[in-house]
Amino acid sequence: MEFSVVPARIAHVERIAPRVRKVDVDEVYSATGQEIQPALENAVLTDGIHFTWMVDGRPEAMFGCSACDKMWQSGSPWLIGTDEIETYATEVLRQSKKFTEFFRKYFDLLENYVHADNITSIKWLRHCGYIVDEPVPHGLHSDLFHHFHWSR
């Protein structure tokens, strides 16, 4: 297996959107009301730093940190993946820590929300060094989400 991380492109969205994990599709819809393809397109086009994780030249996850303000003081980290990324959990965890450190060089505050049912992502966020708060109502349908954050 050949793993690589490349700058995210809209072409990657088209290849990954039909294969995104159900938990990610449900989380995005619950938070924003958007279907996964337009949500990923918006994320890639938003000001910030965005990547695609490739396995043997095939996009298996997209992730990044979207700038929340013009001065890039606050960023919103995110990751959307296929079921395939769980096959490569060790590599994903290693790369995730590396890129979390990379994002911390650019932003003073990193924060976002993760659906309370997304147990795998909650564990991953803690592994990456985020503080994960107790769940609170959030998003379009006021489902339970955990706010997660890191700051200098």
Biotite code that builds the C-alpha atoms (Angstrom):
import biotite.structure as struc

atoms = struc.array([
    struc.Atom([0.000, 0.000, 0.000], chain_id="A", res_id=1, res_name="MET", atom_name="CA", element="C"),
    struc.Atom([1.208, 3.456, -0.873], chain_id="A", res_id=2, res_name="GLU", atom_name="CA", element="C"),
    struc.Atom([-0.044, 6.270, 1.384], chain_id="A", res_id=3, res_name="PHE", atom_name="CA", element="C"),
    struc.Atom([0.217, 9.933, 0.479], chain_id="A", res_id=4, res_name="SER", atom_name="CA", element="C"),
    struc.Atom([-1.289, 13.247, 1.493], chain_id="A", res_id=5, res_name="VAL", atom_name="CA", element="C"),
    struc.Atom([-1.896, 15.785, -1.269], chain_id="A", res_id=6, res_name="VAL", atom_name="CA", element="C"),
    struc.Atom([-3.612, 19.190, -1.477], chain_id="A", res_id=7, res_name="PRO", atom_name="CA", element="C"),
    struc.Atom([-7.385, 18.720, -1.654], chain_id="A", res_id=8, res_name="ALA", atom_name="CA", element="C"),
    struc.Atom([-9.082, 19.269, -5.001], chain_id="A", res_id=9, res_name="ARG", atom_name="CA", element="C"),
    struc.Atom([-12.709, 19.298, -6.108], chain_id="A", res_id=10, res_name="ILE", atom_name="CA", element="C"),
    struc.Atom([-11.950, 16.227, -8.259], chain_id="A", res_id=11, res_name="ALA", atom_name="CA", element="C"),
    struc.Atom([-11.238, 14.329, -5.021], chain_id="A", res_id=12, res_name="HIS", atom_name="CA", element="C"),
    struc.Atom([-14.684, 15.259, -3.702], chain_id="A", res_id=13, res_name="VAL", atom_name="CA", element="C"),
    struc.Atom([-16.331, 13.681, -6.726], chain_id="A", res_id=14, res_name="GLU", atom_name="CA", element="C"),
    struc.Atom([-14.400, 10.427, -6.158], chain_id="A", res_id=15, res_name="ARG", atom_name="CA", element="C"),
    struc.Atom([-14.877, 10.195, -2.405], chain_id="A", res_id=16, res_name="ILE", atom_name="CA", element="C"),
    struc.Atom([-18.427, 11.501, -1.832], chain_id="A", res_id=17, res_name="ALA", atom_name="CA", element="C"),
    struc.Atom([-20.252, 8.300, -2.923], chain_id="A", res_id=18, res_name="PRO", atom_name="CA", element="C"),
    struc.Atom([-18.099, 6.228, -0.527], chain_id="A", res_id=19, res_name="ARG", atom_name="CA", element="C"),
    struc.Atom([-18.113, 8.377, 2.632], chain_id="A", res_id=20, res_name="VAL", atom_name="CA", element="C"),
    struc.Atom([-18.786, 6.578, 5.947], chain_id="A", res_id=21, res_name="ARG", atom_name="CA", element="C"),
    struc.Atom([-22.438, 6.685, 6.989], chain_id="A", res_id=22, res_name="LYS", atom_name="CA", element="C"),
    struc.Atom([-21.502, 8.201, 10.357], chain_id="A", res_id=23, res_name="VAL", atom_name="CA", element="C"),
    struc.Atom([-19.849, 11.142, 8.538], chain_id="A", res_id=24, res_name="ASP", atom_name="CA", element="C"),
    struc.Atom([-22.787, 11.603, 6.155], chain_id="A", res_id=25, res_name="VAL", atom_name="CA", element="C"),
    struc.Atom([-25.205, 11.611, 9.105], chain_id="A", res_id=26, res_name="ASP", atom_name="CA", element="C"),
    struc.Atom([-23.037, 13.982, 11.160], chain_id="A", res_id=27, res_name="GLU", atom_name="CA", element="C"),
    struc.Atom([-22.706, 16.540, 8.367], chain_id="A", res_id=28, res_name="VAL", atom_name="CA", element="C"),
    struc.Atom([-26.430, 16.442, 7.636], chain_id="A", res_id=29, res_name="TYR", atom_name="CA", element="C"),
    struc.Atom([-27.342, 16.745, 11.317], chain_id="A", res_id=30, res_name="SER", atom_name="CA", element="C"),
    struc.Atom([-25.016, 19.715, 11.803], chain_id="A", res_id=31, res_name="ALA", atom_name="CA", element="C"),
    struc.Atom([-25.667, 21.620, 8.584], chain_id="A", res_id=32, res_name="THR", atom_name="CA", element="C"),
    struc.Atom([-28.550, 20.096, 6.626], chain_id="A", res_id=33, res_name="GLY", atom_name="CA", element="C"),
    struc.Atom([-26.189, 19.596, 3.679], chain_id="A", res_id=34, res_name="GLN", atom_name="CA", element="C"),
    struc.Atom([-25.610, 16.453, 1.663], chain_id="A", res_id=35, res_name="GLU", atom_name="CA", element="C"),
    struc.Atom([-22.015, 15.225, 1.776], chain_id="A", res_id=36, res_name="ILE", atom_name="CA", element="C"),
    struc.Atom([-20.857, 16.267, -1.720], chain_id="A", res_id=37, res_name="GLN", atom_name="CA", element="C"),
    struc.Atom([-21.798, 19.968, -1.462], chain_id="A", res_id=38, res_name="PRO", atom_name="CA", element="C"),
    struc.Atom([-20.531, 20.050, 2.136], chain_id="A", res_id=39, res_name="ALA", atom_name="CA", element="C"),
    struc.Atom([-17.127, 18.711, 1.032], chain_id="A", res_id=40, res_name="LEU", atom_name="CA", element="C"),
    struc.Atom([-17.013, 21.086, -1.927], chain_id="A", res_id=41, res_name="GLU", atom_name="CA", element="C"),
    struc.Atom([-17.714, 24.009, 0.409], chain_id="A", res_id=42, res_name="ASN", atom_name="CA", element="C"),
    struc.Atom([-15.025, 22.834, 2.826], chain_id="A", res_id=43, res_name="ALA", atom_name="CA", element="C"),
    struc.Atom([-12.394, 22.569, 0.090], chain_id="A", res_id=44, res_name="VAL", atom_name="CA", element="C"),
    struc.Atom([-13.269, 26.024, -1.259], chain_id="A", res_id=45, res_name="LEU", atom_name="CA", element="C"),
    struc.Atom([-13.281, 27.675, 2.182], chain_id="A", res_id=46, res_name="THR", atom_name="CA", element="C"),
    struc.Atom([-10.194, 29.643, 3.230], chain_id="A", res_id=47, res_name="ASP", atom_name="CA", element="C"),
    struc.Atom([-7.885, 27.308, 5.127], chain_id="A", res_id=48, res_name="GLY", atom_name="CA", element="C"),
    struc.Atom([-5.598, 24.310, 4.729], chain_id="A", res_id=49, res_name="ILE", atom_name="CA", element="C"),
    struc.Atom([-7.175, 21.221, 3.153], chain_id="A", res_id=50, res_name="HIS", atom_name="CA", element="C"),
    struc.Atom([-5.760, 17.824, 2.152], chain_id="A", res_id=51, res_name="PHE", atom_name="CA", element="C"),
    struc.Atom([-6.726, 14.468, 0.694], chain_id="A", res_id=52, res_name="THR", atom_name="CA", element="C"),
    struc.Atom([-5.372, 11.234, 2.114], chain_id="A", res_id=53, res_name="TRP", atom_name="CA", element="C"),
    struc.Atom([-4.665, 8.830, -0.741], chain_id="A", res_id=54, res_name="MET", atom_name="CA", element="C"),
    struc.Atom([-4.182, 5.052, -0.679], chain_id="A", res_id=55, res_name="VAL", atom_name="CA", element="C"),
    struc.Atom([-2.646, 3.698, -3.888], chain_id="A", res_id=56, res_name="ASP", atom_name="CA", element="C"),
    struc.Atom([-3.712, 6.867, -5.687], chain_id="A", res_id=57, res_name="GLY", atom_name="CA", element="C"),
    struc.Atom([-7.336, 6.642, -4.558], chain_id="A", res_id=58, res_name="ARG", atom_name="CA", element="C"),
    struc.Atom([-8.800, 9.311, -2.218], chain_id="A", res_id=59, res_name="PRO", atom_name="CA", element="C"),
    struc.Atom([-9.947, 7.706, 1.038], chain_id="A", res_id=60, res_name="GLU", atom_name="CA", element="C"),
    struc.Atom([-10.290, 10.730, 3.317], chain_id="A", res_id=61, res_name="ALA", atom_name="CA", element="C"),
    struc.Atom([-10.382, 14.498, 3.092], chain_id="A", res_id=62, res_name="MET", atom_name="CA", element="C"),
    struc.Atom([-9.417, 16.680, 6.003], chain_id="A", res_id=63, res_name="PHE", atom_name="CA", element="C"),
    struc.Atom([-8.317, 20.142, 6.861], chain_id="A", res_id=64, res_name="GLY", atom_name="CA", element="C"),
    struc.Atom([-8.648, 23.183, 8.999], chain_id="A", res_id=65, res_name="CYS", atom_name="CA", element="C"),
    struc.Atom([-10.913, 25.951, 7.743], chain_id="A", res_id=66, res_name="SER", atom_name="CA", element="C"),
    struc.Atom([-10.111, 29.501, 8.832], chain_id="A", res_id=67, res_name="ALA", atom_name="CA", element="C"),
    struc.Atom([-12.868, 30.977, 11.008], chain_id="A", res_id=68, res_name="CYS", atom_name="CA", element="C"),
    struc.Atom([-11.654, 34.554, 10.685], chain_id="A", res_id=69, res_name="ASP", atom_name="CA", element="C"),
    struc.Atom([-9.671, 36.686, 8.241], chain_id="A", res_id=70, res_name="LYS", atom_name="CA", element="C"),
    struc.Atom([-6.622, 36.813, 10.541], chain_id="A", res_id=71, res_name="MET", atom_name="CA", element="C"),
    struc.Atom([-6.409, 32.993, 10.813], chain_id="A", res_id=72, res_name="TRP", atom_name="CA", element="C"),
    struc.Atom([-6.512, 33.101, 14.615], chain_id="A", res_id=73, res_name="GLN", atom_name="CA", element="C"),
    struc.Atom([-9.242, 30.465, 14.866], chain_id="A", res_id=74, res_name="SER", atom_name="CA", element="C"),
    struc.Atom([-9.538, 27.324, 12.766], chain_id="A", res_id=75, res_name="GLY", atom_name="CA", element="C"),
    struc.Atom([-12.139, 24.577, 12.431], chain_id="A", res_id=76, res_name="SER", atom_name="CA", element="C"),
    struc.Atom([-10.556, 21.127, 11.928], chain_id="A", res_id=77, res_name="PRO", atom_name="CA", element="C"),
    struc.Atom([-12.506, 18.439, 10.094], chain_id="A", res_id=78, res_name="TRP", atom_name="CA", element="C"),
    struc.Atom([-12.098, 14.973, 8.568], chain_id="A", res_id=79, res_name="LEU", atom_name="CA", element="C"),
    struc.Atom([-14.434, 13.032, 6.284], chain_id="A", res_id=80, res_name="ILE", atom_name="CA", element="C"),
    struc.Atom([-13.484, 9.511, 5.299], chain_id="A", res_id=81, res_name="GLY", atom_name="CA", element="C"),
    struc.Atom([-14.533, 6.286, 3.666], chain_id="A", res_id=82, res_name="THR", atom_name="CA", element="C"),
    struc.Atom([-14.856, 2.996, 5.530], chain_id="A", res_id=83, res_name="ASP", atom_name="CA", element="C"),
    struc.Atom([-11.463, 2.171, 4.049], chain_id="A", res_id=84, res_name="GLU", atom_name="CA", element="C"),
    struc.Atom([-9.637, 4.534, 6.430], chain_id="A", res_id=85, res_name="ILE", atom_name="CA", element="C"),
    struc.Atom([-10.454, 2.252, 9.350], chain_id="A", res_id=86, res_name="GLU", atom_name="CA", element="C"),
    struc.Atom([-8.460, -0.473, 7.591], chain_id="A", res_id=87, res_name="THR", atom_name="CA", element="C"),
    struc.Atom([-5.421, 1.790, 7.914], chain_id="A", res_id=88, res_name="TYR", atom_name="CA", element="C"),
    struc.Atom([-6.132, 3.071, 11.436], chain_id="A", res_id=89, res_name="ALA", atom_name="CA", element="C"),
    struc.Atom([-2.476, 3.055, 12.549], chain_id="A", res_id=90, res_name="THR", atom_name="CA", element="C"),
    struc.Atom([-1.385, 5.190, 9.607], chain_id="A", res_id=91, res_name="GLU", atom_name="CA", element="C"),
    struc.Atom([-4.399, 7.507, 9.981], chain_id="A", res_id=92, res_name="VAL", atom_name="CA", element="C"),
    struc.Atom([-3.613, 8.060, 13.672], chain_id="A", res_id=93, res_name="LEU", atom_name="CA", element="C"),
    struc.Atom([0.063, 8.765, 12.933], chain_id="A", res_id=94, res_name="ARG", atom_name="CA", element="C"),
    struc.Atom([-0.737, 11.198, 10.124], chain_id="A", res_id=95, res_name="GLN", atom_name="CA", element="C"),
    struc.Atom([-3.515, 12.863, 12.150], chain_id="A", res_id=96, res_name="SER", atom_name="CA", element="C"),
    struc.Atom([-1.182, 13.785, 15.004], chain_id="A", res_id=97, res_name="LYS", atom_name="CA", element="C"),
    struc.Atom([1.329, 15.164, 12.509], chain_id="A", res_id=98, res_name="LYS", atom_name="CA", element="C"),
    struc.Atom([-1.259, 17.335, 10.769], chain_id="A", res_id=99, res_name="PHE", atom_name="CA", element="C"),
    struc.Atom([-2.840, 18.484, 14.025], chain_id="A", res_id=100, res_name="THR", atom_name="CA", element="C"),
    struc.Atom([0.602, 19.809, 15.013], chain_id="A", res_id=101, res_name="GLU", atom_name="CA", element="C"),
    struc.Atom([0.862, 21.446, 11.580], chain_id="A", res_id=102, res_name="PHE", atom_name="CA", element="C"),
    struc.Atom([-2.502, 23.218, 12.033], chain_id="A", res_id=103, res_name="PHE", atom_name="CA", element="C"),
    struc.Atom([-1.402, 24.425, 15.482], chain_id="A", res_id=104, res_name="ARG", atom_name="CA", element="C"),
    struc.Atom([1.424, 26.370, 13.844], chain_id="A", res_id=105, res_name="LYS", atom_name="CA", element="C"),
    struc.Atom([-1.124, 28.481, 11.942], chain_id="A", res_id=106, res_name="TYR", atom_name="CA", element="C"),
    struc.Atom([-3.977, 28.911, 14.420], chain_id="A", res_id=107, res_name="PHE", atom_name="CA", element="C"),
    struc.Atom([-4.168, 29.991, 18.074], chain_id="A", res_id=108, res_name="ASP", atom_name="CA", element="C"),
    struc.Atom([-7.481, 28.184, 18.550], chain_id="A", res_id=109, res_name="LEU", atom_name="CA", element="C"),
    struc.Atom([-8.784, 25.004, 16.912], chain_id="A", res_id=110, res_name="LEU", atom_name="CA", element="C"),
    struc.Atom([-12.419, 24.068, 17.533], chain_id="A", res_id=111, res_name="GLU", atom_name="CA", element="C"),
    struc.Atom([-15.383, 22.289, 16.032], chain_id="A", res_id=112, res_name="ASN", atom_name="CA", element="C"),
    struc.Atom([-18.167, 19.853, 16.956], chain_id="A", res_id=113, res_name="TYR", atom_name="CA", element="C"),
    struc.Atom([-18.446, 16.070, 16.662], chain_id="A", res_id=114, res_name="VAL", atom_name="CA", element="C"),
    struc.Atom([-21.721, 14.146, 16.867], chain_id="A", res_id=115, res_name="HIS", atom_name="CA", element="C"),
    struc.Atom([-22.113, 12.320, 20.200], chain_id="A", res_id=116, res_name="ALA", atom_name="CA", element="C"),
    struc.Atom([-22.733, 9.017, 18.346], chain_id="A", res_id=117, res_name="ASP", atom_name="CA", element="C"),
    struc.Atom([-19.446, 9.265, 16.432], chain_id="A", res_id=118, res_name="ASN", atom_name="CA", element="C"),
    struc.Atom([-17.437, 7.293, 19.019], chain_id="A", res_id=119, res_name="ILE", atom_name="CA", element="C"),
    struc.Atom([-14.522, 6.510, 16.682], chain_id="A", res_id=120, res_name="THR", atom_name="CA", element="C"),
    struc.Atom([-14.021, 10.200, 15.881], chain_id="A", res_id=121, res_name="SER", atom_name="CA", element="C"),
    struc.Atom([-14.261, 11.193, 19.546], chain_id="A", res_id=122, res_name="ILE", atom_name="CA", element="C"),
    struc.Atom([-11.460, 8.721, 20.396], chain_id="A", res_id=123, res_name="LYS", atom_name="CA", element="C"),
    struc.Atom([-9.441, 10.001, 17.424], chain_id="A", res_id=124, res_name="TRP", atom_name="CA", element="C"),
    struc.Atom([-9.847, 13.634, 18.562], chain_id="A", res_id=125, res_name="LEU", atom_name="CA", element="C"),
    struc.Atom([-8.623, 12.789, 22.062], chain_id="A", res_id=126, res_name="ARG", atom_name="CA", element="C"),
    struc.Atom([-5.659, 10.941, 20.526], chain_id="A", res_id=127, res_name="HIS", atom_name="CA", element="C"),
    struc.Atom([-4.828, 14.117, 18.575], chain_id="A", res_id=128, res_name="CYS", atom_name="CA", element="C"),
    struc.Atom([-4.769, 16.148, 21.809], chain_id="A", res_id=129, res_name="GLY", atom_name="CA", element="C"),
    struc.Atom([-8.120, 17.925, 21.677], chain_id="A", res_id=130, res_name="TYR", atom_name="CA", element="C"),
    struc.Atom([-10.218, 18.566, 24.756], chain_id="A", res_id=131, res_name="ILE", atom_name="CA", element="C"),
    struc.Atom([-13.646, 17.024, 24.156], chain_id="A", res_id=132, res_name="VAL", atom_name="CA", element="C"),
    struc.Atom([-16.438, 18.617, 26.201], chain_id="A", res_id=133, res_name="ASP", atom_name="CA", element="C"),
    struc.Atom([-19.682, 17.030, 27.369], chain_id="A", res_id=134, res_name="GLU", atom_name="CA", element="C"),
    struc.Atom([-22.380, 16.804, 24.668], chain_id="A", res_id=135, res_name="PRO", atom_name="CA", element="C"),
    struc.Atom([-24.744, 19.717, 24.107], chain_id="A", res_id=136, res_name="VAL", atom_name="CA", element="C"),
    struc.Atom([-27.567, 20.329, 21.600], chain_id="A", res_id=137, res_name="PRO", atom_name="CA", element="C"),
    struc.Atom([-26.057, 21.670, 18.369], chain_id="A", res_id=138, res_name="HIS", atom_name="CA", element="C"),
    struc.Atom([-26.740, 21.830, 14.661], chain_id="A", res_id=139, res_name="GLY", atom_name="CA", element="C"),
    struc.Atom([-29.798, 21.980, 12.474], chain_id="A", res_id=140, res_name="LEU", atom_name="CA", element="C"),
    struc.Atom([-31.786, 19.447, 14.506], chain_id="A", res_id=141, res_name="HIS", atom_name="CA", element="C"),
    struc.Atom([-30.271, 20.211, 17.939], chain_id="A", res_id=142, res_name="SER", atom_name="CA", element="C"),
    struc.Atom([-28.790, 16.710, 18.145], chain_id="A", res_id=143, res_name="ASP", atom_name="CA", element="C"),
    struc.Atom([-26.151, 16.071, 20.790], chain_id="A", res_id=144, res_name="LEU", atom_name="CA", element="C"),
    struc.Atom([-22.650, 17.088, 19.757], chain_id="A", res_id=145, res_name="PHE", atom_name="CA", element="C"),
    struc.Atom([-19.388, 17.384, 21.658], chain_id="A", res_id=146, res_name="HIS", atom_name="CA", element="C"),
    struc.Atom([-17.519, 20.673, 21.285], chain_id="A", res_id=147, res_name="HIS", atom_name="CA", element="C"),
    struc.Atom([-13.816, 19.895, 20.889], chain_id="A", res_id=148, res_name="PHE", atom_name="CA", element="C"),
    struc.Atom([-10.998, 22.409, 21.112], chain_id="A", res_id=149, res_name="HIS", atom_name="CA", element="C"),
    struc.Atom([-7.331, 23.211, 21.554], chain_id="A", res_id=150, res_name="TRP", atom_name="CA", element="C"),
    struc.Atom([-5.780, 26.578, 22.274], chain_id="A", res_id=151, res_name="SER", atom_name="CA", element="C"),
    struc.Atom([-2.358, 28.045, 23.010], chain_id="A", res_id=152, res_name="ARG", atom_name="CA", element="C"),
])
